Amino acid sequence: QLQASGGGLVQAGGSLRLSCAASGSIANINVMAWYRQAPGQQRELVARITSSGTTNYADSVKGRFTISRDNAKKTVYLQMISLKPEDTAVYYCNADILSRTLRRGDYWGQGTQVTVSS
């Protein structure tokens, strides 16, 4: 399973760091990613990172958000700076996980609320 944390309320221009830890019988984690969903909007990809560290970002967050991961801790992070009110959303982590029984699955965390006030 995936457990996300680190959301909260912050003023515009502020920073937050999200974390998401995977647990269970895991052999390998391929891509890890963060998505977000604002009220009335579709869920959108924010950033993704491969097991080798290659990253991709949505245009709206480039230069402000940084995704990273600690493979030993099976954890993905999202460092967010210069936050804007339009970043307000529920943030979900996602991971492509291969279990030790060689079953592959796409897993989602429970979501963590990020609210940016103007």
Phi and psi restraints in degrees (range 20) as a CNS / XPLOR table:
assign (resid 1 and name C) (resid 2 and name N)
       (resid 2 and name CA) (resid 2 and name C) 1.0 -118.6 20.0 2
assign (resid 2 and name N) (resid 2 and name CA)
       (resid 2 and name C) (resid 3 and name N) 1.0 133.9 20.0 2
assign (resid 2 and name C) (resid 3 and name N)
       (resid 3 and name CA) (resid 3 and name C) 1.0 -122.3 20.0 2
assign (resid 3 and name N) (resid 3 and name CA)
       (resid 3 and name C) (resid 4 and name N) 1.0 114.4 20.0 2
assign (resid 3 and name C) (resid 4 and name N)
       (resid 4 and name CA) (resid 4 and name C) 1.0 -98.9 20.0 2
assign (resid 4 and name N) (resid 4 and name CA)
       (resid 4 and name C) (resid 5 and name N) 1.0 151.0 20.0 2
assign (resid 4 and name C) (resid 5 and name N)
       (resid 5 and name CA) (resid 5 and name C) 1.0 -154.7 20.0 2
assign (resid 5 and name N) (resid 5 and name CA)
       (resid 5 and name C) (resid 6 and name N) 1.0 167.4 20.0 2
assign (resid 5 and name C) (resid 6 and name N)
       (resid 6 and name CA) (resid 6 and name C) 1.0 108.7 20.0 2
assign (resid 6 and name N) (resid 6 and name CA)
       (resid 6 and name C) (resid 7 and name N) 1.0 -4.2 20.0 2
assign (resid 6 and name C) (resid 7 and name N)
       (resid 7 and name CA) (resid 7 and name C) 1.0 -71.0 20.0 2
assign (resid 7 and name N) (resid 7 and name CA)
       (resid 7 and name C) (resid 8 and name N) 1.0 175.5 20.0 2
assign (resid 7 and name C) (resid 8 and name N)
       (resid 8 and name CA) (resid 8 and name C) 1.0 163.6 20.0 2
assign (resid 8 and name N) (resid 8 and name CA)
       (resid 8 and name C) (resid 9 and name N) 1.0 -168.3 20.0 2
assign (resid 8 and name C) (resid 9 and name N)
       (resid 9 and name CA) (resid 9 and name C) 1.0 -105.1 20.0 2
assign (resid 9 and name N) (resid 9 and name CA)
       (resid 9 and name C) (resid 10 and name N) 1.0 130.3 20.0 2
assign (resid 9 and name C) (resid 10 and name N)
       (resid 10 and name CA) (resid 10 and name C) 1.0 -143.4 20.0 2
assign (resid 10 and name N) (resid 10 and name CA)
       (resid 10 and name C) (resid 11 and name N) 1.0 152.1 20.0 2
assign (resid 10 and name C) (resid 11 and name N)
       (resid 11 and name CA) (resid 11 and name C) 1.0 -79.0 20.0 2
assign (resid 11 and name N) (resid 11 and name CA)
       (resid 11 and name C) (resid 12 and name N) 1.0 155.2 20.0 2
assign (resid 11 and name C) (resid 12 and name N)
       (resid 12 and name CA) (resid 12 and name C) 1.0 -54.8 20.0 2
assign (resid 12 and name N) (resid 12 and name CA)
       (resid 12 and name C) (resid 13 and name N) 1.0 137.0 20.0 2
assign (resid 12 and name C) (resid 13 and name N)
       (resid 13 and name CA) (resid 13 and name C) 1.0 92.2 20.0 2
assign (resid 13 and name N) (resid 13 and name CA)
       (resid 13 and name C) (resid 14 and name N) 1.0 -10.3 20.0 2
assign (resid 13 and name C) (resid 14 and name N)
       (resid 14 and name CA) (resid 14 and name C) 1.0 -83.5 20.0 2
assign (resid 14 and name N) (resid 14 and name CA)
       (resid 14 and name C) (resid 15 and name N) 1.0 -174.2 20.0 2
assign (resid 14 and name C) (resid 15 and name N)
       (resid 15 and name CA) (resid 15 and name C) 1.0 -132.2 20.0 2
assign (resid 15 and name N) (resid 15 and name CA)
       (resid 15 and name C) (resid 16 and name N) 1.0 153.0 20.0 2
assign (resid 15 and name C) (resid 16 and name N)
       (resid 16 and name CA) (resid 16 and name C) 1.0 -146.3 20.0 2
assign (resid 16 and name N) (resid 16 and name CA)
       (resid 16 and name C) (resid 17 and name N) 1.0 154.4 20.0 2
assign (resid 16 and name C) (resid 17 and name N)
       (resid 17 and name CA) (resid 17 and name C) 1.0 -127.1 20.0 2
assign (resid 17 and name N) (resid 17 and name CA)
       (resid 17 and name C) (resid 18 and name N) 1.0 121.3 20.0 2
assign (resid 17 and name C) (resid 18 and name N)
       (resid 18 and name CA) (resid 18 and name C) 1.0 -96.9 20.0 2
assign (resid 18 and name N) (resid 18 and name CA)
       (resid 18 and name C) (resid 19 and name N) 1.0 146.3 20.0 2
assign (resid 18 and name C) (resid 19 and name N)
       (resid 19 and name CA) (resid 19 and name C) 1.0 -129.4 20.0 2
assign (resid 19 and name N) (resid 19 and name CA)
       (resid 19 and name C) (resid 20 and name N) 1.0 151.6 20.0 2
assign (resid 19 and name C) (resid 20 and name N)
       (resid 20 and name CA) (resid 20 and name C) 1.0 -148.2 20.0 2
assign (resid 20 and name N) (resid 20 and name CA)
       (resid 20 and name C) (resid 21 and name N) 1.0 117.6 20.0 2
assign (resid 20 and name C) (resid 21 and name N)
       (resid 21 and name CA) (resid 21 and name C) 1.0 -108.6 20.0 2
assign (resid 21 and name N) (resid 21 and name CA)
       (resid 21 and name C) (resid 22 and name N) 1.0 135.4 20.0 2
assign (resid 21 and name C) (resid 22 and name N)
       (resid 22 and name CA) (resid 22 and name C) 1.0 -95.5 20.0 2
assign (resid 22 and name N) (resid 22 and name CA)
       (resid 22 and name C) (resid 23 and name N) 1.0 144.7 20.0 2
assign (resid 22 and name C) (resid 23 and name N)
       (resid 23 and name CA) (resid 23 and name C) 1.0 -141.2 20.0 2
assign (resid 23 and name N) (resid 23 and name CA)
       (resid 23 and name C) (resid 24 and name N) 1.0 163.5 20.0 2
assign (resid 23 and name C) (resid 24 and name N)
       (resid 24 and name CA) (resid 24 and name C) 1.0 117.5 20.0 2
assign (resid 24 and name N) (resid 24 and name CA)
       (resid 24 and name C) (resid 25 and name N) 1.0 -167.6 20.0 2
assign (resid 24 and name C) (resid 25 and name N)
       (resid 25 and name CA) (resid 25 and name C) 1.0 -85.5 20.0 2
assign (resid 25 and name N) (resid 25 and name CA)
       (resid 25 and name C) (resid 26 and name N) 1.0 88.2 20.0 2
assign (resid 25 and name C) (resid 26 and name N)
       (resid 26 and name CA) (resid 26 and name C) 1.0 -112.8 20.0 2
assign (resid 26 and name N) (resid 26 and name CA)
       (resid 26 and name C) (resid 27 and name N) 1.0 127.8 20.0 2
assign (resid 26 and name C) (resid 27 and name N)
       (resid 27 and name CA) (resid 27 and name C) 1.0 -92.8 20.0 2
assign (resid 27 and name N) (resid 27 and name CA)
       (resid 27 and name C) (resid 28 and name N) 1.0 -39.4 20.0 2
assign (resid 27 and name C) (resid 28 and name N)
       (resid 28 and name CA) (resid 28 and name C) 1.0 -160.1 20.0 2
assign (resid 28 and name N) (resid 28 and name CA)
       (resid 28 and name C) (resid 29 and name N) 1.0 145.5 20.0 2
assign (resid 28 and name C) (resid 29 and name N)
       (resid 29 and name CA) (resid 29 and name C) 1.0 -118.3 20.0 2
assign (resid 29 and name N) (resid 29 and name CA)
       (resid 29 and name C) (resid 30 and name N) 1.0 122.0 20.0 2
assign (resid 29 and name C) (resid 30 and name N)
       (resid 30 and name CA) (resid 30 and name C) 1.0 -85.0 20.0 2
assign (resid 30 and name N) (resid 30 and name CA)
       (resid 30 and name C) (resid 31 and name N) 1.0 -105.7 20.0 2
assign (resid 30 and name C) (resid 31 and name N)
       (resid 31 and name CA) (resid 31 and name C) 1.0 -80.4 20.0 2
assign (resid 31 and name N) (resid 31 and name CA)
       (resid 31 and name C) (resid 32 and name N) 1.0 138.8 20.0 2
assign (resid 31 and name C) (resid 32 and name N)
       (resid 32 and name CA) (resid 32 and name C) 1.0 -121.3 20.0 2
assign (resid 32 and name N) (resid 32 and name CA)
       (resid 32 and name C) (resid 33 and name N) 1.0 145.6 20.0 2
assign (resid 32 and name C) (resid 33 and name N)
       (resid 33 and name CA) (resid 33 and name C) 1.0 -151.7 20.0 2
assign (resid 33 and name N) (resid 33 and name CA)
       (resid 33 and name C) (resid 34 and name N) 1.0 162.4 20.0 2
assign (resid 33 and name C) (resid 34 and name N)
       (resid 34 and name CA) (resid 34 and name C) 1.0 -119.4 20.0 2
assign (resid 34 and name N) (resid 34 and name CA)
       (resid 34 and name C) (resid 35 and name N) 1.0 134.2 20.0 2
assign (resid 34 and name C) (resid 35 and name N)
       (resid 35 and name CA) (resid 35 and name C) 1.0 -120.2 20.0 2
assign (resid 35 and name N) (resid 35 and name CA)
       (resid 35 and name C) (resid 36 and name N) 1.0 164.7 20.0 2
assign (resid 35 and name C) (resid 36 and name N)
       (resid 36 and name CA) (resid 36 and name C) 1.0 -143.6 20.0 2
assign (resid 36 and name N) (resid 36 and name CA)
       (resid 36 and name C) (resid 37 and name N) 1.0 154.3 20.0 2
assign (resid 36 and name C) (resid 37 and name N)
       (resid 37 and name CA) (resid 37 and name C) 1.0 -139.7 20.0 2
assign (resid 37 and name N) (resid 37 and name CA)
       (resid 37 and name C) (resid 38 and name N) 1.0 115.8 20.0 2
assign (resid 37 and name C) (resid 38 and name N)
       (resid 38 and name CA) (resid 38 and name C) 1.0 -89.2 20.0 2
assign (resid 38 and name N) (resid 38 and name CA)
       (resid 38 and name C) (resid 39 and name N) 1.0 158.6 20.0 2
assign (resid 38 and name C) (resid 39 and name N)
       (resid 39 and name CA) (resid 39 and name C) 1.0 -55.9 20.0 2
assign (resid 39 and name N) (resid 39 and name CA)
       (resid 39 and name C) (resid 40 and name N) 1.0 129.7 20.0 2
assign (resid 39 and name C) (resid 40 and name N)
       (resid 40 and name CA) (resid 40 and name C) 1.0 76.3 20.0 2
assign (resid 40 and name N) (resid 40 and name CA)
       (resid 40 and name C) (resid 41 and name N) 1.0 4.1 20.0 2
assign (resid 40 and name C) (resid 41 and name N)
       (resid 41 and name CA) (resid 41 and name C) 1.0 -114.5 20.0 2
assign (resid 41 and name N) (resid 41 and name CA)
       (resid 41 and name C) (resid 42 and name N) 1.0 161.2 20.0 2
assign (resid 41 and name C) (resid 42 and name N)
       (resid 42 and name CA) (resid 42 and name C) 1.0 -78.5 20.0 2
assign (resid 42 and name N) (resid 42 and name CA)
       (resid 42 and name C) (resid 43 and name N) 1.0 155.9 20.0 2
assign (resid 42 and name C) (resid 43 and name N)
       (resid 43 and name CA) (resid 43 and name C) 1.0 -68.1 20.0 2
assign (resid 43 and name N) (resid 43 and name CA)
       (resid 43 and name C) (resid 44 and name N) 1.0 136.5 20.0 2
assign (resid 43 and name C) (resid 44 and name N)
       (resid 44 and name CA) (resid 44 and name C) 1.0 -129.4 20.0 2
assign (resid 44 and name N) (resid 44 and name CA)
       (resid 44 and name C) (resid 45 and name N) 1.0 150.1 20.0 2
assign (resid 44 and name C) (resid 45 and name N)
       (resid 45 and name CA) (resid 45 and name C) 1.0 -73.6 20.0 2
assign (resid 45 and name N) (resid 45 and name CA)
       (resid 45 and name C) (resid 46 and name N) 1.0 130.8 20.0 2
assign (resid 45 and name C) (resid 46 and name N)
       (resid 46 and name CA) (resid 46 and name C) 1.0 -97.8 20.0 2
assign (resid 46 and name N) (resid 46 and name CA)
       (resid 46 and name C) (resid 47 and name N) 1.0 -51.2 20.0 2
assign (resid 46 and name C) (resid 47 and name N)
       (resid 47 and name CA) (resid 47 and name C) 1.0 -161.0 20.0 2
assign (resid 47 and name N) (resid 47 and name CA)
       (resid 47 and name C) (resid 48 and name N) 1.0 153.2 20.0 2
assign (resid 47 and name C) (resid 48 and name N)
       (resid 48 and name CA) (resid 48 and name C) 1.0 -140.9 20.0 2
assign (resid 48 and name N) (resid 48 and name CA)
       (resid 48 and name C) (resid 49 and name N) 1.0 155.2 20.0 2
assign (resid 48 and name C) (resid 49 and name N)
       (resid 49 and name CA) (resid 49 and name C) 1.0 -144.0 20.0 2
assign (resid 49 and name N) (resid 49 and name CA)
       (resid 49 and name C) (resid 50 and name N) 1.0 133.4 20.0 2
assign (resid 49 and name C) (resid 50 and name N)
       (resid 50 and name CA) (resid 50 and name C) 1.0 -83.7 20.0 2
assign (resid 50 and name N) (resid 50 and name CA)
       (resid 50 and name C) (resid 51 and name N) 1.0 173.6 20.0 2
assign (resid 50 and name C) (resid 51 and name N)
       (resid 51 and name CA) (resid 51 and name C) 1.0 -65.0 20.0 2
assign (resid 51 and name N) (resid 51 and name CA)
       (resid 51 and name C) (resid 52 and name N) 1.0 -24.2 20.0 2
assign (resid 51 and name C) (resid 52 and name N)
       (resid 52 and name CA) (resid 52 and name C) 1.0 -91.7 20.0 2
assign (resid 52 and name N) (resid 52 and name CA)
       (resid 52 and name C) (resid 53 and name N) 1.0 -3.0 20.0 2
assign (resid 52 and name C) (resid 53 and name N)
       (resid 53 and name CA) (resid 53 and name C) 1.0 101.3 20.0 2
assign (resid 53 and name N) (resid 53 and name CA)
       (resid 53 and name C) (resid 54 and name N) 1.0 4.2 20.0 2
assign (resid 53 and name C) (resid 54 and name N)
       (resid 54 and name CA) (resid 54 and name C) 1.0 -72.4 20.0 2
assign (resid 54 and name N) (resid 54 and name CA)
       (resid 54 and name C) (resid 55 and name N) 1.0 132.7 20.0 2
assign (resid 54 and name C) (resid 55 and name N)
       (resid 55 and name CA) (resid 55 and name C) 1.0 -119.4 20.0 2
assign (resid 55 and name N) (resid 55 and name CA)
       (resid 55 and name C) (resid 56 and name N) 1.0 153.6 20.0 2
assign (resid 55 and name C) (resid 56 and name N)
       (resid 56 and name CA) (resid 56 and name C) 1.0 -139.3 20.0 2
assign (resid 56 and name N) (resid 56 and name CA)
       (resid 56 and name C) (resid 57 and name N) 1.0 146.4 20.0 2
assign (resid 56 and name C) (resid 57 and name N)
       (resid 57 and name CA) (resid 57 and name C) 1.0 -132.9 20.0 2
assign (resid 57 and name N) (resid 57 and name CA)
       (resid 57 and name C) (resid 58 and name N) 1.0 149.9 20.0 2
assign (resid 57 and name C) (resid 58 and name N)
       (resid 58 and name CA) (resid 58 and name C) 1.0 -66.7 20.0 2
assign (resid 58 and name N) (resid 58 and name CA)
       (resid 58 and name C) (resid 59 and name N) 1.0 146.6 20.0 2
assign (resid 58 and name C) (resid 59 and name N)
       (resid 59 and name CA) (resid 59 and name C) 1.0 -57.8 20.0 2
assign (resid 59 and name N) (resid 59 and name CA)
       (resid 59 and name C) (resid 60 and name N) 1.0 -33.4 20.0 2
assign (resid 59 and name C) (resid 60 and name N)
       (resid 60 and name CA) (resid 60 and name C) 1.0 -68.8 20.0 2
assign (resid 60 and name N) (resid 60 and name CA)
       (resid 60 and name C) (resid 61 and name N) 1.0 -16.4 20.0 2
assign (resid 60 and name C) (resid 61 and name N)
       (resid 61 and name CA) (resid 61 and name C) 1.0 -117.5 20.0 2
assign (resid 61 and name N) (resid 61 and name CA)
       (resid 61 and name C) (resid 62 and name N) 1.0 -3.5 20.0 2
assign (resid 61 and name C) (resid 62 and name N)
       (resid 62 and name CA) (resid 62 and name C) 1.0 -58.0 20.0 2
assign (resid 62 and name N) (resid 62 and name CA)
       (resid 62 and name C) (resid 63 and name N) 1.0 133.9 20.0 2
assign (resid 62 and name C) (resid 63 and name N)
       (resid 63 and name CA) (resid 63 and name C) 1.0 86.1 20.0 2
assign (resid 63 and name N) (resid 63 and name CA)
       (resid 63 and name C) (resid 64 and name N) 1.0 -11.3 20.0 2
assign (resid 63 and name C) (resid 64 and name N)
       (resid 64 and name CA) (resid 64 and name C) 1.0 -116.9 20.0 2
assign (resid 64 and name N) (resid 64 and name CA)
       (resid 64 and name C) (resid 65 and name N) 1.0 -32.7 20.0 2
assign (resid 64 and name C) (resid 65 and name N)
       (resid 65 and name CA) (resid 65 and name C) 1.0 -109.6 20.0 2
assign (resid 65 and name N) (resid 65 and name CA)
       (resid 65 and name C) (resid 66 and name N) 1.0 145.6 20.0 2
assign (resid 65 and name C) (resid 66 and name N)
       (resid 66 and name CA) (resid 66 and name C) 1.0 -132.7 20.0 2
assign (resid 66 and name N) (resid 66 and name CA)
       (resid 66 and name C) (resid 67 and name N) 1.0 123.9 20.0 2
assign (resid 66 and name C) (resid 67 and name N)
       (resid 67 and name CA) (resid 67 and name C) 1.0 -98.3 20.0 2
assign (resid 67 and name N) (resid 67 and name CA)
       (resid 67 and name C) (resid 68 and name N) 1.0 140.9 20.0 2
assign (resid 67 and name C) (resid 68 and name N)
       (resid 68 and name CA) (resid 68 and name C) 1.0 -148.6 20.0 2
assign (resid 68 and name N) (resid 68 and name CA)
       (resid 68 and name C) (resid 69 and name N) 1.0 169.8 20.0 2
assign (resid 68 and name C) (resid 69 and name N)
       (resid 69 and name CA) (resid 69 and name C) 1.0 -148.5 20.0 2
assign (resid 69 and name N) (resid 69 and name CA)
       (resid 69 and name C) (resid 70 and name N) 1.0 153.8 20.0 2
assign (resid 69 and name C) (resid 70 and name N)
       (resid 70 and name CA) (resid 70 and name C) 1.0 -119.3 20.0 2
assign (resid 70 and name N) (resid 70 and name CA)
       (resid 70 and name C) (resid 71 and name N) 1.0 102.8 20.0 2
assign (resid 70 and name C) (resid 71 and name N)
       (resid 71 and name CA) (resid 71 and name C) 1.0 -65.0 20.0 2
assign (resid 71 and name N) (resid 71 and name CA)
       (resid 71 and name C) (resid 72 and name N) 1.0 -33.9 20.0 2
assign (resid 71 and name C) (resid 72 and name N)
       (resid 72 and name CA) (resid 72 and name C) 1.0 -65.8 20.0 2
assign (resid 72 and name N) (resid 72 and name CA)
       (resid 72 and name C) (resid 73 and name N) 1.0 -34.5 20.0 2
assign (resid 72 and name C) (resid 73 and name N)
       (resid 73 and name CA) (resid 73 and name C) 1.0 -93.2 20.0 2
assign (resid 73 and name N) (resid 73 and name CA)
       (resid 73 and name C) (resid 74 and name N) 1.0 -2.8 20.0 2
assign (resid 73 and name C) (resid 74 and name N)
       (resid 74 and name CA) (resid 74 and name C) 1.0 54.3 20.0 2
assign (resid 74 and name N) (resid 74 and name CA)
       (resid 74 and name C) (resid 75 and name N) 1.0 44.3 20.0 2
assign (resid 74 and name C) (resid 75 and name N)
       (resid 75 and name CA) (resid 75 and name C) 1.0 -129.1 20.0 2
assign (resid 75 and name N) (resid 75 and name CA)
       (resid 75 and name C) (resid 76 and name N) 1.0 140.4 20.0 2
assign (resid 75 and name C) (resid 76 and name N)
       (resid 76 and name CA) (resid 76 and name C) 1.0 -116.9 20.0 2
assign (resid 76 and name N) (resid 76 and name CA)
       (resid 76 and name C) (resid 77 and name N) 1.0 144.9 20.0 2
assign (resid 76 and name C) (resid 77 and name N)
       (resid 77 and name CA) (resid 77 and name C) 1.0 -123.0 20.0 2
assign (resid 77 and name N) (resid 77 and name CA)
       (resid 77 and name C) (resid 78 and name N) 1.0 155.2 20.0 2
assign (resid 77 and name C) (resid 78 and name N)
       (resid 78 and name CA) (resid 78 and name C) 1.0 -135.5 20.0 2
assign (resid 78 and name N) (resid 78 and name CA)
       (resid 78 and name C) (resid 79 and name N) 1.0 107.1 20.0 2
assign (resid 78 and name C) (resid 79 and name N)
       (resid 79 and name CA) (resid 79 and name C) 1.0 -89.2 20.0 2
assign (resid 79 and name N) (resid 79 and name CA)
       (resid 79 and name C) (resid 80 and name N) 1.0 123.4 20.0 2
assign (resid 79 and name C) (resid 80 and name N)
       (resid 80 and name CA) (resid 80 and name C) 1.0 -120.1 20.0 2
assign (resid 80 and name N) (resid 80 and name CA)
       (resid 80 and name C) (resid 81 and name N) 1.0 124.3 20.0 2
assign (resid 80 and name C) (resid 81 and name N)
       (resid 81 and name CA) (resid 81 and name C) 1.0 -123.9 20.0 2
assign (resid 81 and name N) (resid 81 and name CA)
       (resid 81 and name C) (resid 82 and name N) 1.0 168.6 20.0 2
assign (resid 81 and name C) (resid 82 and name N)
       (resid 82 and name CA) (resid 82 and name C) 1.0 48.7 20.0 2
assign (resid 82 and name N) (resid 82 and name CA)
       (resid 82 and name C) (resid 83 and name N) 1.0 46.6 20.0 2
assign (resid 82 and name C) (resid 83 and name N)
       (resid 83 and name CA) (resid 83 and name C) 1.0 -65.0 20.0 2
assign (resid 83 and name N) (resid 83 and name CA)
       (resid 83 and name C) (resid 84 and name N) 1.0 146.0 20.0 2
assign (resid 83 and name C) (resid 84 and name N)
       (resid 84 and name CA) (resid 84 and name C) 1.0 -120.7 20.0 2
assign (resid 84 and name N) (resid 84 and name CA)
       (resid 84 and name C) (resid 85 and name N) 1.0 155.3 20.0 2
assign (resid 84 and name C) (resid 85 and name N)
       (resid 85 and name CA) (resid 85 and name C) 1.0 -54.5 20.0 2
assign (resid 85 and name N) (resid 85 and name CA)
       (resid 85 and name C) (resid 86 and name N) 1.0 -31.9 20.0 2
assign (resid 85 and name C) (resid 86 and name N)
       (resid 86 and name CA) (resid 86 and name C) 1.0 -73.0 20.0 2
assign (resid 86 and name N) (resid 86 and name CA)
       (resid 86 and name C) (resid 87 and name N) 1.0 -5.6 20.0 2
assign (resid 86 and name C) (resid 87 and name N)
       (resid 87 and name CA) (resid 87 and name C) 1.0 -82.2 20.0 2
assign (resid 87 and name N) (resid 87 and name CA)
       (resid 87 and name C) (resid 88 and name N) 1.0 -7.9 20.0 2
assign (resid 87 and name C) (resid 88 and name N)
       (resid 88 and name CA) (resid 88 and name C) 1.0 -60.7 20.0 2
assign (resid 88 and name N) (resid 88 and name CA)
       (resid 88 and name C) (resid 89 and name N) 1.0 125.6 20.0 2
assign (resid 88 and name C) (resid 89 and name N)
       (resid 89 and name CA) (resid 89 and name C) 1.0 -178.3 20.0 2
assign (resid 89 and name N) (resid 89 and name CA)
       (resid 89 and name C) (resid 90 and name N) 1.0 170.5 20.0 2
assign (resid 89 and name C) (resid 90 and name N)
       (resid 90 and name CA) (resid 90 and name C) 1.0 -89.1 20.0 2
assign (resid 90 and name N) (resid 90 and name CA)
       (resid 90 and name C) (resid 91 and name N) 1.0 127.6 20.0 2
assign (resid 90 and name C) (resid 91 and name N)
       (resid 91 and name CA) (resid 91 and name C) 1.0 -102.6 20.0 2
assign (resid 91 and name N) (resid 91 and name CA)
       (resid 91 and name C) (resid 92 and name N) 1.0 131.3 20.0 2
assign (resid 91 and name C) (resid 92 and name N)
       (resid 92 and name CA) (resid 92 and name C) 1.0 -119.1 20.0 2
assign (resid 92 and name N) (resid 92 and name CA)
       (resid 92 and name C) (resid 93 and name N) 1.0 136.7 20.0 2
assign (resid 92 and name C) (resid 93 and name N)
       (resid 93 and name CA) (resid 93 and name C) 1.0 -94.4 20.0 2
assign (resid 93 and name N) (resid 93 and name CA)
       (resid 93 and name C) (resid 94 and name N) 1.0 155.2 20.0 2
assign (resid 93 and name C) (resid 94 and name N)
       (resid 94 and name CA) (resid 94 and name C) 1.0 -143.5 20.0 2
assign (resid 94 and name N) (resid 94 and name CA)
       (resid 94 and name C) (resid 95 and name N) 1.0 143.5 20.0 2
assign (resid 94 and name C) (resid 95 and name N)
       (resid 95 and name CA) (resid 95 and name C) 1.0 -148.0 20.0 2
assign (resid 95 and name N) (resid 95 and name CA)
       (resid 95 and name C) (resid 96 and name N) 1.0 143.6 20.0 2
assign (resid 95 and name C) (resid 96 and name N)
       (resid 96 and name CA) (resid 96 and name C) 1.0 -97.1 20.0 2
assign (resid 96 and name N) (resid 96 and name CA)
       (resid 96 and name C) (resid 97 and name N) 1.0 107.1 20.0 2
assign (resid 96 and name C) (resid 97 and name N)
       (resid 97 and name CA) (resid 97 and name C) 1.0 -117.5 20.0 2
assign (resid 97 and name N) (resid 97 and name CA)
       (resid 97 and name C) (resid 98 and name N) 1.0 133.7 20.0 2
assign (resid 97 and name C) (resid 98 and name N)
       (resid 98 and name CA) (resid 98 and name C) 1.0 -103.8 20.0 2
assign (resid 98 and name N) (resid 98 and name CA)
       (resid 98 and name C) (resid 99 and name N) 1.0 121.9 20.0 2
assign (resid 98 and name C) (resid 99 and name N)
       (resid 99 and name CA) (resid 99 and name C) 1.0 -81.6 20.0 2
assign (resid 99 and name N) (resid 99 and name CA)
       (resid 99 and name C) (resid 100 and name N) 1.0 168.9 20.0 2
assign (resid 99 and name C) (resid 100 and name N)
       (resid 100 and name CA) (resid 100 and name C) 1.0 -69.2 20.0 2
assign (resid 100 and name N) (resid 100 and name CA)
       (resid 100 and name C) (resid 101 and name N) 1.0 -15.3 20.0 2
assign (resid 100 and name C) (resid 101 and name N)
       (resid 101 and name CA) (resid 101 and name C) 1.0 -92.7 20.0 2
assign (resid 101 and name N) (resid 101 and name CA)
       (resid 101 and name C) (resid 102 and name N) 1.0 13.2 20.0 2
assign (resid 101 and name C) (resid 102 and name N)
       (resid 102 and name CA) (resid 102 and name C) 1.0 65.2 20.0 2
assign (resid 102 and name N) (resid 102 and name CA)
       (resid 102 and name C) (resid 103 and name N) 1.0 30.5 20.0 2
assign (resid 102 and name C) (resid 103 and name N)
       (resid 103 and name CA) (resid 103 and name C) 1.0 -100.2 20.0 2
assign (resid 103 and name N) (resid 103 and name CA)
       (resid 103 and name C) (resid 104 and name N) 1.0 130.8 20.0 2
assign (resid 103 and name C) (resid 104 and name N)
       (resid 104 and name CA) (resid 104 and name C) 1.0 -105.0 20.0 2
assign (resid 104 and name N) (resid 104 and name CA)
       (resid 104 and name C) (resid 105 and name N) 1.0 138.0 20.0 2
assign (resid 104 and name C) (resid 105 and name N)
       (resid 105 and name CA) (resid 105 and name C) 1.0 -149.9 20.0 2
assign (resid 105 and name N) (resid 105 and name CA)
       (resid 105 and name C) (resid 106 and name N) 1.0 160.6 20.0 2
assign (resid 105 and name C) (resid 106 and name N)
       (resid 106 and name CA) (resid 106 and name C) 1.0 -105.7 20.0 2
assign (resid 106 and name N) (resid 106 and name CA)
       (resid 106 and name C) (resid 107 and name N) 1.0 116.3 20.0 2
assign (resid 106 and name C) (resid 107 and name N)
       (resid 107 and name CA) (resid 107 and name C) 1.0 -115.6 20.0 2
assign (resid 107 and name N) (resid 107 and name CA)
       (resid 107 and name C) (resid 108 and name N) 1.0 149.2 20.0 2
assign (resid 107 and name C) (resid 108 and name N)
       (resid 108 and name CA) (resid 108 and name C) 1.0 -123.6 20.0 2
assign (resid 108 and name N) (resid 108 and name CA)
       (resid 108 and name C) (resid 109 and name N) 1.0 142.5 20.0 2
assign (resid 108 and name C) (resid 109 and name N)
       (resid 109 and name CA) (resid 109 and name C) 1.0 -79.5 20.0 2
assign (resid 109 and name N) (resid 109 and name CA)
       (resid 109 and name C) (resid 110 and name N) 1.0 176.5 20.0 2
assign (resid 109 and name C) (resid 110 and name N)
       (resid 110 and name CA) (resid 110 and name C) 1.0 -81.2 20.0 2
assign (resid 110 and name N) (resid 110 and name CA)
       (resid 110 and name C) (resid 111 and name N) 1.0 -10.0 20.0 2
assign (resid 110 and name C) (resid 111 and name N)
       (resid 111 and name CA) (resid 111 and name C) 1.0 91.8 20.0 2
assign (resid 111 and name N) (resid 111 and name CA)
       (resid 111 and name C) (resid 112 and name N) 1.0 140.4 20.0 2
assign (resid 111 and name C) (resid 112 and name N)
       (resid 112 and name CA) (resid 112 and name C) 1.0 -135.4 20.0 2
assign (resid 112 and name N) (resid 112 and name CA)
       (resid 112 and name C) (resid 113 and name N) 1.0 133.8 20.0 2
assign (resid 112 and name C) (resid 113 and name N)
       (resid 113 and name CA) (resid 113 and name C) 1.0 -80.5 20.0 2
assign (resid 113 and name N) (resid 113 and name CA)
       (resid 113 and name C) (resid 114 and name N) 1.0 129.8 20.0 2
assign (resid 113 and name C) (resid 114 and name N)
       (resid 114 and name CA) (resid 114 and name C) 1.0 -117.9 20.0 2
assign (resid 114 and name N) (resid 114 and name CA)
       (resid 114 and name C) (resid 115 and name N) 1.0 122.6 20.0 2
assign (resid 114 and name C) (resid 115 and name N)
       (resid 115 and name CA) (resid 115 and name C) 1.0 -123.8 20.0 2
assign (resid 115 and name N) (resid 115 and name CA)
       (resid 115 and name C) (resid 116 and name N) 1.0 124.5 20.0 2
assign (resid 115 and name C) (resid 116 and name N)
       (resid 116 and name CA) (resid 116 and name C) 1.0 -114.3 20.0 2
assign (resid 116 and name N) (resid 116 and name CA)
       (resid 116 and name C) (resid 117 and name N) 1.0 117.7 20.0 2
assign (resid 116 and name C) (resid 117 and name N)
       (resid 117 and name CA) (resid 117 and name C) 1.0 -92.1 20.0 2
assign (resid 117 and name N) (resid 117 and name CA)
       (resid 117 and name C) (resid 118 and name N) 1.0 148.0 20.0 2
